[in-house]
Structures are given as C-alpha cells and as structure tokens.
Amino acid sequence: MRLGLFGRNGARPDDEARIAAKAAAERLKADIRRLLDLPEQASVAVNEIICADPACPGAETVILLMRPGQKTQALKLPMAMAEVTEAALIACLDGH
C-alpha cells in the first residue's frame, strides 16, 4: 500500500520550498562573504523567520556574522530571503 503523503517518487510536497530556501540562503551567504571580504575562519548564518503574531511584519531574514575574536553580530532584513536584493543587503551590511 502506498500513501500519498510523500508525493511522486518519494518526494515530499514541501521539498521544492526547502530546496529554494536553501539556495536563497547559500546565495546570501556567498554575497555577504564577498561584500564584507570575510576571512575563511568567519562563519555566516542566514535564516528566515516567520512570525505568527499579527503585529509582526511577516517574514524576516536574520543574518549572523561570526568572526574570530569578535562578538556575534545579528542583522535583520524585514523581508523573505528570496526577496533580498543586493542593494538591500548592502544597506543592511553597511558599517559591519
């Protein structure tokens, strides 16, 4: 018996969204590394947070910059990862 939960060929219905989100995060990480000329030892984390509270703006992109010997910096963009343009990223990273 085959259940329909996993879609065609075993793929789950939300796999495409997960793949797209991962690609957007990787693109942003690469852009951040390039724009800030980060050393290899630095780490960058990019996540999208969706707030369920009606007072929240909806999707928000959170960037964590972790440089050796420095405090972790958290930056936020009030948009989904897929919507982040290079201009918005530059404005967010300005001074960091």
The first five atom37 places (N, CA, C, CB, O) and aatype in JSON, in Angstrom:
{
  "aatype": [12, 1, 10, 7, 10, 13, 7, 1, 2, 7, 0, 1, 14, 3, 3, 6, 0, 1, 9, 0, 0, 11, 0, 0, 0, 6, 1, 10, 11, 0, 3, 9, 1, 1, 10, 10, 3, 10, 14, 6, 5, 0, 15, 19, 0, 19, 2, 6, 9, 9, 4, 0, 3, 14, 0, 4, 14, 7, 0, 6, 16, 19, 9, 10, 10, 12, 1, 14, 7, 5, 11, 16, 5, 0, 10, 11, 10, 14, 12, 0, 12, 0, 6, 19, 16, 6, 0, 0, 10, 9, 0, 4, 10, 3, 7, 8],
  "atom_mask": [
    [1, 1, 1, 1, 1],
    [1, 1, 1, 1, 1],
    [1, 1, 1, 1, 1],
    [1, 1, 1, 0, 1],
    [1, 1, 1, 1, 1],
    [1, 1, 1, 1, 1],
    [1, 1, 1, 0, 1],
    [1, 1, 1, 1, 1],
    [1, 1, 1, 1, 1],
    [1, 1, 1, 0, 1],
    [1, 1, 1, 1, 1],
    [1, 1, 1, 1, 1],
    [1, 1, 1, 1, 1],
    [1, 1, 1, 1, 1],
    [1, 1, 1, 1, 1],
    [1, 1, 1, 1, 1],
    [1, 1, 1, 1, 1],
    [1, 1, 1, 1, 1],
    [1, 1, 1, 1, 1],
    [1, 1, 1, 1, 1],
    [1, 1, 1, 1, 1],
    [1, 1, 1, 1, 1],
    [1, 1, 1, 1, 1],
    [1, 1, 1, 1, 1],
    [1, 1, 1, 1, 1],
    [1, 1, 1, 1, 1],
    [1, 1, 1, 1, 1],
    [1, 1, 1, 1, 1],
    [1, 1, 1, 1, 1],
    [1, 1, 1, 1, 1],
    [1, 1, 1, 1, 1],
    [1, 1, 1, 1, 1],
    [1, 1, 1, 1, 1],
    [1, 1, 1, 1, 1],
    [1, 1, 1, 1, 1],
    [1, 1, 1, 1, 1],
    [1, 1, 1, 1, 1],
    [1, 1, 1, 1, 1],
    [1, 1, 1, 1, 1],
    [1, 1, 1, 1, 1],
    [1, 1, 1, 1, 1],
    [1, 1, 1, 1, 1],
    [1, 1, 1, 1, 1],
    [1, 1, 1, 1, 1],
    [1, 1, 1, 1, 1],
    [1, 1, 1, 1, 1],
    [1, 1, 1, 1, 1],
    [1, 1, 1, 1, 1],
    [1, 1, 1, 1, 1],
    [1, 1, 1, 1, 1],
    [1, 1, 1, 1, 1],
    [1, 1, 1, 1, 1],
    [1, 1, 1, 1, 1],
    [1, 1, 1, 1, 1],
    [1, 1, 1, 1, 1],
    [1, 1, 1, 1, 1],
    [1, 1, 1, 1, 1],
    [1, 1, 1, 0, 1],
    [1, 1, 1, 1, 1],
    [1, 1, 1, 1, 1],
    [1, 1, 1, 1, 1],
    [1, 1, 1, 1, 1],
    [1, 1, 1, 1, 1],
    [1, 1, 1, 1, 1],
    [1, 1, 1, 1, 1],
    [1, 1, 1, 1, 1],
    [1, 1, 1, 1, 1],
    [1, 1, 1, 1, 1],
    [1, 1, 1, 0, 1],
    [1, 1, 1, 1, 1],
    [1, 1, 1, 1, 1],
    [1, 1, 1, 1, 1],
    [1, 1, 1, 1, 1],
    [1, 1, 1, 1, 1],
    [1, 1, 1, 1, 1],
    [1, 1, 1, 1, 1],
    [1, 1, 1, 1, 1],
    [1, 1, 1, 1, 1],
    [1, 1, 1, 1, 1],
    [1, 1, 1, 1, 1],
    [1, 1, 1, 1, 1],
    [1, 1, 1, 1, 1],
    [1, 1, 1, 1, 1],
    [1, 1, 1, 1, 1],
    [1, 1, 1, 1, 1],
    [1, 1, 1, 1, 1],
    [1, 1, 1, 1, 1],
    [1, 1, 1, 1, 1],
    [1, 1, 1, 1, 1],
    [1, 1, 1, 1, 1],
    [1, 1, 1, 1, 1],
    [1, 1, 1, 1, 1],
    [1, 1, 1, 1, 1],
    [1, 1, 1, 1, 1],
    [1, 1, 1, 0, 1],
    [1, 1, 1, 1, 1]
  ],
  "atom_positions": [
    [[0.84, -1.18, 0.0], [0.0, 0.0, 0.0], [0.89, 1.24, 0.0], [-0.96, 0.0, 1.22], [1.86, 1.32, 0.76]],
    [[0.57, 2.19, -0.84], [1.36, 3.42, -0.95], [0.53, 4.59, -0.46], [1.84, 3.65, -2.41], [-0.61, 4.78, -0.9]],
    [[1.09, 5.36, 0.44], [0.38, 6.53, 0.96], [0.75, 7.76, 0.15], [0.71, 6.76, 2.45], [1.86, 7.85, -0.37]],
    [[-0.17, 8.7, 0.05], [0.06, 9.9, -0.75], [0.8, 11.01, -0.04], [0.0, 0.0, 0.0], [0.94, 12.1, -0.6]],
    [[1.27, 10.77, 1.15], [1.94, 11.83, 1.91], [3.25, 12.3, 1.3], [2.19, 11.36, 3.3], [3.65, 13.45, 1.5]],
    [[3.9, 11.45, 0.58], [5.24, 11.78, 0.12], [5.31, 12.17, -1.35], [6.13, 10.63, 0.35], [6.41, 12.31, -1.89]],
    [[4.2, 12.35, -2.0], [4.21, 12.83, -3.38], [4.77, 11.81, -4.35], [0.0, 0.0, 0.0], [4.81, 10.61, -4.05]],
    [[5.21, 12.28, -5.49], [5.72, 11.4, -6.52], [7.16, 11.01, -6.22], [5.62, 12.06, -7.9], [7.95, 11.82, -5.74]],
    [[7.48, 9.79, -6.51], [8.84, 9.28, -6.37], [9.41, 9.49, -4.97], [9.74, 9.92, -7.38], [10.62, 9.66, -4.82]],
    [[8.57, 9.5, -3.97], [9.05, 9.65, -2.61], [9.34, 11.09, -2.21], [0.0, 0.0, 0.0], [9.7, 11.34, -1.06]],
    [[9.19, 12.04, -3.11], [9.45, 13.45, -2.77], [8.27, 14.0, -1.97], [9.69, 14.31, -4.06], [7.11, 13.71, -2.27]],
    [[8.59, 14.78, -0.98], [7.54, 15.38, -0.17], [7.1, 16.68, -0.83], [8.03, 15.63, 1.28], [7.9, 17.34, -1.5]],
    [[5.83, 17.06, -0.65], [5.31, 18.27, -1.29], [6.09, 19.54, -0.96], [3.89, 18.45, -0.92], [6.15, 20.45, -1.78]],
    [[6.68, 19.62, 0.22], [7.39, 20.85, 0.62], [8.88, 20.81, 0.28], [7.21, 21.08, 2.1], [9.61, 21.74, 0.64]],
    [[9.34, 19.77, -0.41], [10.75, 19.67, -0.78], [11.2, 20.83, -1.66], [11.02, 18.36, -1.48], [12.3, 21.36, -1.48]],
    [[10.37, 21.24, -2.63], [10.74, 22.34, -3.51], [10.96, 23.62, -2.72], [9.67, 22.55, -4.57], [11.92, 24.35, -2.99]],
    [[10.1, 23.89, -1.76], [10.24, 25.09, -0.95], [11.52, 25.03, -0.12], [9.02, 25.28, -0.03], [12.22, 26.03, 0.03]],
    [[11.82, 23.86, 0.41], [13.04, 23.68, 1.2], [14.3, 23.87, 0.34], [13.05, 22.28, 1.84], [15.26, 24.5, 0.78]],
    [[14.26, 23.34, -0.85], [15.39, 23.47, -1.78], [15.58, 24.93, -2.17], [15.18, 22.6, -3.04], [16.7, 25.42, -2.23]],
    [[14.48, 25.63, -2.44], [14.55, 27.05, -2.81], [15.08, 27.89, -1.65], [13.16, 27.56, -3.23], [15.88, 28.8, -1.87]],
    [[14.65, 27.59, -0.43], [15.12, 28.33, 0.74], [16.61, 28.1, 0.97], [14.33, 27.92, 1.99], [17.35, 29.03, 1.31]],
    [[17.06, 26.86, 0.77], [18.48, 26.56, 0.94], [19.31, 27.3, -0.1], [18.73, 25.04, 0.85], [20.38, 27.83, 0.21]],
    [[18.82, 27.33, -1.34], [19.53, 28.03, -2.41], [19.6, 29.53, -2.13], [18.84, 27.78, -3.77], [20.64, 30.15, -2.36]],
    [[18.51, 30.11, -1.62], [18.5, 31.54, -1.29], [19.48, 31.83, -0.16], [17.08, 31.99, -0.88], [20.21, 32.82, -0.22]],
    [[19.52, 30.98, 0.84], [20.45, 31.17, 1.97], [21.89, 31.06, 1.5], [20.17, 30.13, 3.09], [22.73, 31.86, 1.91]],
    [[22.19, 30.1, 0.65], [23.56, 29.94, 0.14], [23.97, 31.14, -0.72], [23.67, 28.64, -0.68], [25.11, 31.59, -0.66]],
    [[23.03, 31.64, -1.52], [23.32, 32.83, -2.34], [23.64, 34.02, -1.45], [22.12, 33.15, -3.27], [24.59, 34.75, -1.71]],
    [[22.83, 34.22, -0.41], [23.06, 35.34, 0.5], [24.38, 35.19, 1.26], [21.9, 35.46, 1.49], [25.1, 36.17, 1.44]],
    [[24.69, 33.99, 1.71], [25.97, 33.76, 2.4], [27.15, 34.12, 1.5], [26.09, 32.3, 2.86], [28.09, 34.78, 1.94]],
    [[27.09, 33.69, 0.25], [28.17, 33.99, -0.69], [28.27, 35.49, -0.93], [27.95, 33.25, -2.03], [29.37, 36.04, -0.98]],
    [[27.13, 36.15, -1.09], [27.13, 37.6, -1.3], [27.7, 38.33, -0.08], [25.71, 38.1, -1.59], [28.47, 39.27, -0.24]],
    [[27.33, 37.9, 1.11], [27.81, 38.52, 2.35], [29.32, 38.35, 2.46], [27.11, 37.92, 3.58], [30.04, 39.31, 2.78]],
    [[29.81, 37.15, 2.2], [31.26, 36.9, 2.26], [32.01, 37.8, 1.28], [31.56, 35.41, 1.95], [33.05, 38.37, 1.6]],
    [[31.46, 37.93, 0.07], [32.1, 38.76, -0.96], [32.05, 40.24, -0.58], [31.42, 38.53, -2.33], [33.05, 40.94, -0.67]],
    [[30.87, 40.72, -0.16], [30.71, 42.14, 0.15], [31.54, 42.58, 1.35], [29.25, 42.44, 0.4], [32.04, 43.7, 1.38]],
    [[31.68, 41.7, 2.34], [32.45, 42.04, 3.54], [33.89, 41.54, 3.48], [31.77, 41.46, 4.77], [34.67, 41.81, 4.39]],
    [[34.23, 40.84, 2.41], [35.57, 40.26, 2.26], [35.97, 39.49, 3.53], [36.62, 41.37, 1.94], [37.03, 39.72, 4.12]],
    [[35.08, 38.58, 3.93], [35.29, 37.84, 5.17], [36.38, 36.78, 5.02], [33.99, 37.18, 5.62], [36.5, 36.16, 3.96]],
    [[37.16, 36.58, 6.07], [38.17, 35.51, 6.02], [37.48, 34.14, 6.09], [39.19, 35.67, 7.18], [36.33, 34.03, 6.5]],
    [[38.21, 33.11, 5.69], [37.67, 31.76, 5.69], [37.21, 31.32, 7.08], [38.72, 30.78, 5.15], [36.27, 30.53, 7.21]],
    [[37.88, 31.83, 8.13], [37.56, 31.43, 9.5], [36.23, 32.01, 9.99], [38.68, 31.85, 10.44], [35.68, 31.53, 10.98]],
    [[35.72, 33.02, 9.33], [34.45, 33.63, 9.72], [33.3, 32.72, 9.31], [34.29, 35.04, 9.09], [33.38, 32.01, 8.3]],
    [[32.24, 32.75, 10.09], [31.04, 31.97, 9.78], [29.87, 32.92, 9.54], [30.7, 30.96, 10.92], [29.77, 33.97, 10.18]],
    [[29.02, 32.54, 8.62], [27.82, 33.31, 8.32], [26.63, 32.37, 8.38], [27.93, 34.0, 6.92], [26.65, 31.29, 7.79]],
    [[25.6, 32.78, 9.08], [24.35, 32.02, 9.13], [23.24, 32.91, 8.62], [24.04, 31.5, 10.59], [23.16, 34.09, 8.98]],
    [[22.39, 32.36, 7.78], [21.25, 33.11, 7.24], [20.01, 32.25, 7.44], [21.46, 33.47, 5.72], [19.96, 31.09, 7.03]],
    [[19.0, 32.84, 8.07], [17.75, 32.12, 8.32], [16.57, 33.03, 8.06], [17.7, 31.57, 9.76], [16.67, 34.26, 8.16]],
    [[15.46, 32.42, 7.72], [14.22, 33.16, 7.54], [13.29, 32.79, 8.69], [13.56, 32.85, 6.15], [13.09, 31.62, 9.0]],
    [[12.75, 33.81, 9.3], [11.83, 33.61, 10.42], [10.48, 34.16, 10.03], [12.37, 34.29, 11.73], [10.37, 35.27, 9.5]],
    [[9.45, 33.39, 10.28], [8.09, 33.85, 10.0], [7.36, 33.96, 11.33], [7.35, 32.88, 9.02], [7.17, 32.98, 12.04]],
    [[6.95, 35.16, 11.64], [6.29, 35.44, 12.91], [4.78, 35.24, 12.75], [6.6, 36.88, 13.4], [4.19, 35.76, 11.8]],
    [[4.18, 34.51, 13.65], [2.74, 34.25, 13.61], [1.94, 35.37, 14.26], [2.44, 32.93, 14.29], [0.72, 35.42, 14.11]],
    [[2.6, 36.25, 14.99], [1.93, 37.36, 15.66], [1.43, 38.36, 14.61], [2.9, 38.06, 16.68], [2.21, 38.77, 13.75]],
    [[0.16, 38.75, 14.66], [-0.38, 39.71, 13.68], [0.36, 41.05, 13.67], [-1.84, 39.94, 13.95], [0.3, 41.76, 12.67]],
    [[1.03, 41.41, 14.76], [1.76, 42.67, 14.83], [3.1, 42.6, 14.1], [1.99, 43.06, 16.29], [3.71, 43.64, 13.82]],
    [[3.56, 41.39, 13.78], [4.84, 41.22, 13.09], [4.69, 41.53, 11.6], [5.38, 39.79, 13.28], [3.6, 41.44, 11.05]],
    [[5.81, 41.91, 10.96], [5.75, 42.22, 9.53], [5.67, 40.99, 8.63], [6.95, 43.03, 9.14], [5.57, 41.14, 7.41]],
    [[5.71, 39.8, 9.19], [5.69, 38.57, 8.39], [7.05, 37.94, 8.36], [0.0, 0.0, 0.0], [7.64, 37.66, 9.4]],
    [[7.57, 37.69, 7.16], [8.88, 37.06, 7.03], [10.0, 38.06, 7.3], [9.05, 36.45, 5.62], [9.91, 39.23, 6.95]],
    [[11.04, 37.54, 7.92], [12.2, 38.37, 8.25], [13.45, 37.51, 8.01], [12.14, 38.91, 9.74], [13.47, 36.34, 8.38]],
    [[14.47, 38.11, 7.4], [15.72, 37.4, 7.18], [16.69, 37.83, 8.26], [16.3, 37.7, 5.75], [16.93, 39.02, 8.47]],
    [[17.25, 36.85, 8.96], [18.19, 37.11, 10.05], [19.56, 36.61, 9.62], [17.72, 36.41, 11.38], [19.72, 35.48, 9.17]],
    [[20.56, 37.48, 9.77], [21.94, 37.17, 9.39], [22.8, 37.22, 10.64], [22.48, 38.16, 8.31], [22.76, 38.2, 11.39]],
    [[23.57, 36.18, 10.88], [24.52, 36.16, 11.98], [25.93, 36.16, 11.4], [24.3, 34.92, 12.92], [26.27, 35.3, 10.59]],
    [[26.73, 37.13, 11.82], [28.13, 37.22, 11.4], [29.0, 36.81, 12.58], [28.5, 38.66, 10.91], [28.97, 37.46, 13.63]],
    [[29.76, 35.76, 12.42], [30.6, 35.24, 13.5], [32.05, 35.28, 13.05], [30.18, 33.78, 13.89], [32.51, 34.43, 12.28]],
    [[32.76, 36.28, 13.54], [34.17, 36.47, 13.19], [35.02, 36.06, 14.38], [34.46, 37.95, 12.77], [34.66, 36.33, 15.52]],
    [[36.16, 35.41, 14.13], [37.04, 35.0, 15.22], [37.45, 36.21, 16.07], [38.29, 34.29, 14.67], [37.86, 37.24, 15.55]],
    [[37.33, 36.06, 17.39], [37.76, 37.1, 18.32], [36.79, 38.25, 18.46], [0.0, 0.0, 0.0], [37.1, 39.22, 19.15]],
    [[35.61, 38.18, 17.82], [34.62, 39.26, 17.91], [33.28, 38.7, 18.36], [34.48, 39.98, 16.55], [33.0, 37.51, 18.2]],
    [[32.46, 39.58, 18.92], [31.1, 39.17, 19.28], [30.3, 38.89, 18.02], [30.41, 40.26, 20.15], [30.52, 39.52, 16.98]],
    [[29.38, 37.96, 18.11], [28.5, 37.66, 17.0], [27.59, 38.85, 16.75], [27.67, 36.39, 17.28], [27.03, 39.43, 17.68]],
    [[27.46, 39.22, 15.48], [26.59, 40.32, 15.1], [25.34, 39.74, 14.46], [27.31, 41.3, 14.12], [25.42, 38.85, 13.62]],
    [[24.17, 40.25, 14.87], [22.9, 39.84, 14.29], [22.33, 41.01, 13.49], [21.9, 39.36, 15.39], [22.2, 42.12, 14.0]],
    [[21.99, 40.74, 12.26], [21.39, 41.74, 11.38], [20.06, 41.21, 10.89], [22.33, 42.09, 10.19], [19.89, 40.01, 10.71]],
    [[19.11, 42.12, 10.67], [17.78, 41.69, 10.23], [17.32, 42.49, 9.02], [16.76, 41.83, 11.37], [17.57, 43.69, 8.92]],
    [[16.67, 41.8, 8.13], [16.03, 42.43, 6.98], [14.55, 42.08, 7.03], [16.69, 41.95, 5.62], [14.2, 40.91, 7.18]],
    [[13.66, 43.07, 6.91], [12.22, 42.8, 7.02], [11.62, 42.25, 5.73], [11.49, 44.08, 7.42], [10.66, 42.81, 5.19]],
    [[12.19, 41.15, 5.24], [11.7, 40.52, 4.01], [12.15, 39.06, 3.98], [12.21, 41.28, 2.74], [13.06, 38.67, 4.71]],
    [[11.51, 38.3, 3.14], [11.88, 36.89, 2.97], [13.24, 36.8, 2.29], [10.81, 36.12, 2.14], [13.63, 37.72, 1.57]],
    [[13.96, 35.7, 2.51], [15.29, 35.51, 1.92], [15.27, 35.66, 0.4], [15.84, 34.15, 2.29], [16.17, 36.27, -0.18]],
    [[14.25, 35.11, -0.24], [14.16, 35.15, -1.7], [13.97, 36.57, -2.23], [13.02, 34.26, -2.17], [14.24, 36.84, -3.4]],
    [[13.5, 37.48, -1.38], [13.24, 38.86, -1.79], [14.43, 39.79, -1.57], [12.05, 39.4, -1.04], [14.41, 40.93, -2.02]],
    [[15.46, 39.32, -0.89], [16.6, 40.17, -0.55], [17.41, 40.46, -1.82], [17.5, 39.49, 0.53], [17.93, 39.56, -2.47]],
    [[17.5, 41.75, -2.14], [18.3, 42.18, -3.29], [19.7, 42.53, -2.81], [17.64, 43.39, -4.01], [19.94, 42.68, -1.61]],
    [[20.62, 42.67, -3.75], [21.98, 43.06, -3.37], [21.98, 44.45, -2.75], [22.92, 43.02, -4.59], [22.74, 44.71, -1.82]],
    [[21.14, 45.35, -3.26], [21.06, 46.71, -2.71], [20.58, 46.68, -1.26], [20.13, 47.59, -3.56], [21.12, 47.39, -0.42]],
    [[19.57, 45.87, -0.97], [19.07, 45.74, 0.41], [20.13, 45.14, 1.31], [17.79, 44.89, 0.45], [20.28, 45.55, 2.46]],
    [[20.86, 44.17, 0.79], [21.92, 43.52, 1.56], [23.05, 44.51, 1.85], [22.47, 42.3, 0.8], [23.56, 44.55, 2.97]],
    [[23.44, 45.3, 0.86], [24.49, 46.3, 1.06], [24.07, 47.3, 2.13], [24.8, 47.03, -0.26], [24.86, 47.63, 3.01]],
    [[22.82, 47.77, 2.06], [22.32, 48.73, 3.05], [22.33, 48.12, 4.45], [20.9, 49.18, 2.68], [22.66, 48.81, 5.42]],
    [[21.97, 46.85, 4.56], [21.95, 46.17, 5.86], [23.37, 45.97, 6.41], [21.24, 44.82, 5.74], [23.6, 46.1, 7.61]],
    [[24.3, 45.65, 5.52], [25.67, 45.35, 5.94], [26.52, 46.61, 6.12], [26.33, 44.44, 4.92], [27.62, 46.54, 6.67]],
    [[26.03, 47.75, 5.67], [26.81, 49.0, 5.74], [27.29, 49.24, 7.16], [25.97, 50.19, 5.25], [26.5, 49.33, 8.1]],
    [[28.59, 49.36, 7.31], [29.18, 49.6, 8.62], [29.51, 48.34, 9.4], [0.0, 0.0, 0.0], [29.93, 48.42, 10.55]],
    [[29.33, 47.19, 8.79], [29.62, 45.94, 9.5], [30.77, 45.26, 8.82], [28.38, 45.0, 9.54], [31.19, 44.18, 9.25]]
  ]
}
